[in-house]
């Protein structure tokens, strides 16, 4: 998995490479597991934005099926970014995806960066 590097300078910022160069959501989350909350929020938002840009670009070098896969990846990372910013479970999220957030939230609770009640969001009745 490649590391995300923010460009210095420029008004819009941007990234040189995406964290998951093969658009693997599980690997992206794995890379987030040991990071601090502000870093997760920044990286997830940036990754989702870059994936959205790629999926909607008119690049002739990207096949339609790949653009669709990138778009789905962007949606999943965007939902994760939303949850990390707000603590609110995104509407319509796939329950399996949501469950993948749990280990990251548990680590953030251990670090004191999330309150323990965030883990209540993972209860089946929530």
Secondary structure, DSSP 4 states (H G I P E B T S, - for coil): -PPP-BPSSSSS--BSS-S-TT--HHHHHHHHTTS-HHHHHHHHHHHHHHHHHHHH---TTS-HHHHHHHHHHHHHHHHHHHHHHH-PPPTT--HHHHHHTHHHHHHHHHTTSS-GGGGGGGSTT-
